[in-house]
Amino acid sequence: MKALAVLTLRNEGAYLLEWLAHHRVSGFTDFLVFSNDCQDGTDVMLDRLEEMGWLTHIRNDGPYDQRGIQFTALKMAQKLDVVKQADWILPLDIDEFVNIHVGDRTLPALLDALPEATAITLTWRLFGNADQVRFTDRPVTDTFIKAAPLDMPWPWRSAMFKTLYRNDGTYRKLGVHRPRDPDEARLNTARWFDGEGRELDEQFKTRRIFSNYGQSNHALVQLNHYALGSMENFVLKADRGRAVHSDHMLDVDYWVERNFNTDTDTTIQAMAPRSHPVMNSLKADAQLGRLHDAAVTWRKQRFEELLLDEPFRALFARLMMTPPSRPIAPATARLLMRFANQGRARD
């Protein structure tokens, strides 16, 4: 079985080796990685990893589709043999880690639990900042263990998912959150399941990008979403820009809607005895080790440069002044949802 993860990167070399090691031991056999406009050496790291047989690296230097850098990359991906030959495909971001809870915690175990699935929704579990101010060169999955509740009723993006789907022709194009361009003749036999193993209704086959609210969606698998990281990291993320909607600068509104720290979740650390040795073996490669260290140094130096400019200094200060976000009560969430539905009906 070939299981392909598709990734888009810019200036993320400090995090790359942990991400790759975790997903390799989790059962992904192939990686397709697009880079664009890197100053920290991420693209050179990817070249070396391609030489070592770890992945396929494509430079995505533009021009870009009006829908953004990531969408452009996914359009390019559709034409590549590594995509055509994959049995299962999952587009991901560098701050997303697949966290499987069933069997030996690998992708084959998940697929064995849902053998009839055409697609499986991996719902985000948002991991908060937990008052981490400065960036440290430690594994993300060890550093950030505070998360949102399992049954978040709001904001709607807390229930967003990425889709692991069978590459059998039912869907002919990759999408950021879900596969696109369905073959109408195949849709009747397509079957979608959520991270709890529940079969999903027809609307998920063509349009949904978020799971149902106010319930756990993670019993079999979840997607750990480390969207914030340290406050220092978030300033660099604002500088980097978004892969989707790249013209929108990140600010405190993005932070508040993701900085939930009410629960402790260390389940992903069960993979550390398998993933850390792989990560360390990659760092032991003379070229990769040097490039990783250079990417860490670049992050620290870039942060120092950014803090000389008022917009970034102000953002950093606001993050330190902003308390952790508190989940909204279910009754209030229902009120917000009512207005959201009325607004959609009006529009």
C-alpha positions as CSV (number, residue, x, y, z in Angstrom):
1,M,0.0,0.0,0.0
2,K,1.3,3.4,-0.9
3,A,0.1,6.2,1.4
4,L,1.0,9.7,0.3
5,A,1.2,12.8,2.4
6,V,1.3,16.1,0.5
7,L,3.0,19.1,2.1
8,T,3.6,22.8,1.3
9,L,6.4,24.6,3.1
10,R,8.1,28.0,3.5
11,N,10.8,28.6,6.1
12,E,10.0,25.6,8.2
13,G,13.3,23.7,8.2
14,A,13.5,23.7,12.0
15,Y,10.3,21.5,12.2
16,L,10.7,19.4,9.1
17,L,12.6,16.4,10.4
18,E,10.3,15.8,13.4
19,W,7.3,16.0,11.1
20,L,8.7,13.5,8.5
21,A,9.9,11.1,11.2
22,H,6.5,11.0,12.9
23,H,4.5,10.4,9.7
24,R,6.9,7.8,8.4
25,V,6.5,5.7,11.5
26,S,2.8,6.4,11.4
27,G,2.6,4.5,8.1
28,F,3.0,7.1,5.3
29,T,5.2,5.6,2.6
30,D,5.6,8.6,0.4
31,F,5.9,12.3,0.7
32,L,5.4,15.0,-1.9
33,V,6.7,18.4,-0.6
34,F,6.4,21.8,-2.3
35,S,8.6,24.7,-1.2
36,N,8.4,28.3,-2.1
37,D,10.6,31.4,-1.4
38,C,12.7,29.9,1.4
39,Q,15.3,31.9,3.3
40,D,16.1,29.4,6.0
41,G,17.3,26.5,3.8
42,T,14.2,24.4,3.9
43,D,14.4,23.9,0.1
44,V,18.0,22.7,0.4
45,M,17.0,20.3,3.2
46,L,14.3,18.9,0.9
47,D,16.8,18.5,-1.9
48,R,19.0,16.4,0.4
49,L,16.0,14.4,1.6
50,E,15.1,13.7,-2.0
51,E,18.7,12.5,-2.6
52,M,18.2,10.1,0.3
53,G,15.0,8.7,-1.1
54,W,12.8,10.2,1.5
55,L,10.5,12.3,-0.6
56,T,9.7,14.1,-3.9
57,H,10.5,17.8,-3.7
58,I,9.0,20.4,-6.1
59,R,9.9,24.1,-6.0
60,N,6.7,26.1,-6.3
61,D,8.1,29.6,-7.0
62,G,5.1,31.0,-9.0
63,P,3.3,32.4,-10.6
64,Y,0.4,31.4,-8.4
65,D,-3.2,30.7,-8.9
66,Q,-5.5,33.4,-7.6
67,R,-6.6,31.0,-4.8
68,G,-3.1,31.0,-3.4
69,I,0.2,29.2,-3.1
70,Q,-1.1,25.9,-1.6
71,F,-3.9,25.6,-4.2
72,T,-1.3,26.1,-6.9
73,A,0.8,23.3,-5.5
74,L,-2.1,20.9,-5.3
75,K,-2.9,21.6,-9.0
76,M,0.6,20.8,-9.9
77,A,0.5,17.6,-7.8
78,Q,-2.4,16.1,-9.8
79,K,-0.1,15.6,-12.8
80,L,2.7,13.8,-10.9
81,D,3.3,10.0,-10.9
82,V,3.8,10.0,-7.1
83,V,0.2,11.1,-6.8
84,K,-1.2,8.9,-9.6
85,Q,0.5,5.8,-8.0
86,A,-0.8,6.4,-4.5
87,D,-3.5,4.2,-2.9
88,W,-4.3,6.8,-0.3
89,I,-3.7,10.6,-0.2
90,L,-3.7,13.1,2.6
91,P,-2.7,16.8,2.1
92,L,-1.3,18.3,5.3
93,D,0.5,21.3,6.8
94,I,3.7,21.2,8.8
95,D,1.7,22.1,12.0
96,E,-0.6,19.1,11.6
97,F,0.3,15.7,13.0
98,V,-1.8,12.6,12.4
99,N,-2.5,11.0,15.7
100,I,-4.0,7.5,15.4
101,H,-5.5,5.8,18.5
102,V,-6.4,2.4,17.2
103,G,-4.3,-0.8,17.0
104,D,-0.6,-0.1,16.8
105,R,-1.4,3.6,16.0
106,T,-0.4,3.3,12.4
107,L,-2.2,4.1,9.2
108,P,-2.7,0.4,8.3
109,A,-4.4,-0.1,11.7
110,L,-6.8,2.8,11.0
111,L,-7.6,1.4,7.5
112,D,-8.2,-2.1,9.0
113,A,-10.7,-0.5,11.4
114,L,-12.6,1.2,8.5
115,P,-12.1,-1.2,5.6
116,E,-15.1,0.1,3.6
117,A,-14.0,3.7,3.7
118,T,-13.5,5.8,0.6
119,A,-12.6,8.8,2.8
120,I,-11.9,9.4,6.5
121,T,-12.2,12.8,8.1
122,L,-9.3,13.7,10.4
123,T,-10.8,16.4,12.6
124,W,-8.5,19.0,14.1
125,R,-7.8,19.0,17.8
126,L,-6.5,22.5,18.5
127,F,-3.4,22.7,20.7
128,G,-2.8,26.0,22.5
129,N,0.3,28.0,23.3
130,A,0.3,27.2,27.0
131,D,2.3,30.4,27.8
132,Q,5.3,29.3,25.8
133,V,7.0,32.7,24.9
134,R,10.3,31.8,23.2
135,F,11.0,29.3,20.5
136,T,13.1,26.2,21.5
137,D,14.6,23.5,19.4
138,R,12.5,20.7,20.9
139,P,9.9,18.4,19.3
140,V,6.6,20.1,18.9
141,T,4.8,17.0,20.1
142,D,6.7,17.0,23.4
143,T,6.4,20.8,24.0
144,F,2.7,21.5,23.4
145,I,0.3,19.2,25.3
146,K,-2.5,21.6,26.2
147,A,-5.5,21.4,24.0
148,A,-9.1,22.3,23.3
149,P,-11.9,20.1,24.8
150,L,-12.9,17.0,22.7
151,D,-16.4,18.4,22.1
152,M,-15.8,22.0,21.2
153,P,-19.1,23.7,20.2
154,W,-17.5,26.9,18.7
155,P,-15.7,28.3,16.8
156,W,-16.7,26.4,13.7
157,R,-13.0,26.1,12.6
158,S,-12.3,23.9,15.6
159,A,-14.2,21.2,13.9
160,M,-12.5,21.5,10.5
161,F,-10.9,18.4,9.1
162,K,-8.4,17.2,6.5
163,T,-9.4,14.2,4.4
164,L,-7.6,10.9,4.0
165,Y,-9.1,9.4,0.8
166,R,-8.7,6.4,-1.4
167,N,-7.2,7.3,-4.7
168,D,-9.5,5.1,-6.7
169,G,-10.9,7.7,-9.2
170,T,-13.9,8.7,-7.1
171,Y,-12.2,12.1,-6.7
172,R,-9.9,13.4,-9.4
173,K,-8.4,16.5,-7.8
174,L,-6.6,17.2,-4.6
175,G,-8.0,19.9,-2.2
176,V,-6.8,21.6,0.9
177,H,-9.4,20.1,3.2
178,R,-11.2,17.6,1.0
179,P,-10.7,16.0,-2.4
180,R,-12.4,17.7,-5.3
181,D,-13.9,17.0,-8.7
182,P,-15.9,13.9,-7.9
183,D,-16.8,11.3,-10.5
184,E,-20.6,11.4,-10.3
185,A,-20.9,7.8,-11.4
186,R,-18.8,6.7,-8.4
187,L,-20.4,8.9,-5.7
188,N,-23.3,6.5,-4.9
189,T,-20.9,3.8,-3.7
190,A,-18.5,6.2,-1.9
191,R,-18.5,5.9,1.9
192,W,-17.2,8.6,4.3
193,F,-16.4,7.9,7.9
194,D,-15.4,10.3,10.7
195,G,-12.6,9.9,13.3
196,E,-15.0,8.0,15.6
197,G,-15.8,5.4,12.9
198,R,-19.3,6.8,12.3
199,E,-20.5,6.8,8.7
200,L,-21.2,10.3,7.4
201,D,-24.2,11.5,5.3
202,E,-24.3,12.5,1.7
203,Q,-23.3,16.1,2.1
204,F,-19.8,15.1,3.2
205,K,-19.3,13.5,-0.2
206,T,-19.3,16.8,-2.0
207,R,-19.0,19.9,0.2
208,R,-18.5,19.6,4.0
209,I,-15.1,20.7,5.4
210,F,-16.0,20.6,9.1
211,S,-17.3,17.9,11.4
212,N,-20.5,18.1,13.4
213,Y,-20.1,20.2,16.5
214,G,-20.5,19.5,20.2
215,Q,-19.3,15.9,20.0
216,S,-16.0,14.0,20.1
217,N,-14.7,13.2,16.6
218,H,-11.4,11.6,17.7
219,A,-11.8,8.1,19.1
220,L,-10.0,6.4,16.2
221,V,-7.9,9.2,14.8
222,Q,-7.4,13.0,15.3
223,L,-5.3,15.6,13.6
224,N,-3.2,17.4,16.2
225,H,-3.1,21.0,15.0
226,Y,-0.2,23.1,16.5
227,A,-1.3,26.2,14.7
228,L,0.3,28.6,17.2
229,G,3.4,27.2,18.8
230,S,5.4,29.7,20.9
231,M,4.7,33.4,20.8
232,E,8.0,33.9,19.0
233,N,7.0,31.2,16.5
234,F,3.7,33.0,15.8
235,V,5.5,36.2,15.0
236,L,7.5,34.4,12.4
237,K,4.4,32.8,11.1
238,A,2.8,36.2,10.7
239,D,5.9,37.3,8.8
240,R,5.8,34.1,6.6
241,G,2.2,34.6,5.6
242,R,-0.5,32.0,4.9
243,A,-0.3,29.3,2.3
244,V,-4.0,29.9,1.8
245,H,-5.3,33.5,1.7
246,S,-1.6,34.6,1.6
247,D,-2.6,38.3,1.4
248,H,-4.1,38.2,5.0
249,M,-1.6,38.9,7.8
250,L,-2.0,36.8,10.9
251,D,-3.1,38.8,14.0
252,V,-4.5,38.3,17.5
253,D,-7.9,37.2,16.1
254,Y,-6.3,34.1,14.6
255,W,-4.6,33.5,18.0
256,V,-7.7,33.8,20.1
257,E,-9.7,31.4,18.0
258,R,-7.1,28.7,18.5
259,N,-5.4,29.2,21.9
260,F,-7.4,26.7,24.0
261,N,-5.5,25.1,26.9
262,T,-8.2,23.5,29.0
263,D,-7.3,19.8,28.5
264,T,-4.0,17.8,28.5
265,D,-3.5,15.5,25.6
266,T,-0.2,13.5,25.5
267,T,-1.5,10.6,23.3
268,I,0.8,11.4,20.4
269,Q,3.8,10.8,22.6
270,A,3.1,7.1,22.4
271,M,4.8,7.3,19.0
272,A,8.0,9.0,20.4
273,P,9.9,5.7,21.0
274,R,9.5,5.0,17.2
275,S,9.7,8.5,15.8
276,H,12.5,10.1,17.8
277,P,15.2,7.5,16.7
278,V,14.2,8.2,13.1
279,M,14.4,11.9,13.6
280,N,17.8,11.6,15.3
281,S,19.1,9.4,12.5
282,L,18.1,12.2,10.0
283,K,19.9,14.8,12.1
284,A,22.9,12.5,12.2
285,D,23.3,12.9,8.4
286,A,26.1,15.6,8.2
287,Q,24.3,17.7,5.6
288,L,20.9,17.5,7.2
289,G,22.2,18.1,10.7
290,R,24.0,21.2,9.5
291,L,20.9,22.5,7.6
292,H,18.6,21.8,10.6
293,D,20.9,23.8,12.9
294,A,21.1,26.6,10.3
295,A,17.3,26.7,10.1
296,V,17.1,27.0,13.9
297,T,19.6,29.8,13.9
298,W,17.8,31.6,11.1
299,R,14.5,31.5,13.1
300,K,16.2,33.1,16.1
301,Q,17.9,35.8,14.0
302,R,14.8,36.6,12.0
303,F,12.8,37.1,15.2
304,E,15.4,39.6,16.4
305,E,15.1,41.5,13.1
306,L,11.3,41.5,13.2
307,L,11.1,42.9,16.7
308,L,12.8,46.0,15.5
309,D,9.6,46.9,13.5
310,E,6.6,48.1,15.4
311,P,3.9,45.9,13.8
312,F,5.7,42.7,14.9
313,R,6.8,44.1,18.2
314,A,3.2,45.1,18.9
315,L,1.9,41.7,17.9
316,F,4.4,40.0,20.2
317,A,3.3,42.2,23.1
318,R,-0.4,41.6,22.4
319,L,0.2,37.9,22.5
320,M,1.8,38.2,25.9
321,M,-1.1,40.3,27.2
322,T,-3.8,38.0,25.8
323,P,-5.0,35.3,28.2
324,P,-5.8,31.7,27.0
325,S,-9.1,31.5,25.2
326,R,-12.0,30.0,27.1
327,P,-14.5,27.7,25.4
328,I,-17.9,29.1,24.7
329,A,-20.8,27.5,26.6
330,P,-23.0,25.2,24.4
331,A,-26.1,27.5,24.8
332,T,-24.1,30.5,23.6
333,A,-22.7,28.5,20.7
334,R,-26.2,27.5,19.6
335,L,-27.1,31.2,19.6
336,L,-24.1,32.0,17.4
337,M,-24.9,29.1,15.1
338,R,-28.5,30.3,14.7
339,F,-27.3,33.6,13.5
340,A,-24.6,32.0,11.3
341,N,-27.3,29.9,9.6
342,Q,-29.6,32.8,9.2
343,G,-26.8,34.8,7.6
344,R,-26.0,32.0,5.1
345,A,-29.7,31.7,4.3
346,R,-29.9,35.5,3.7
347,D,-26.8,35.4,1.4
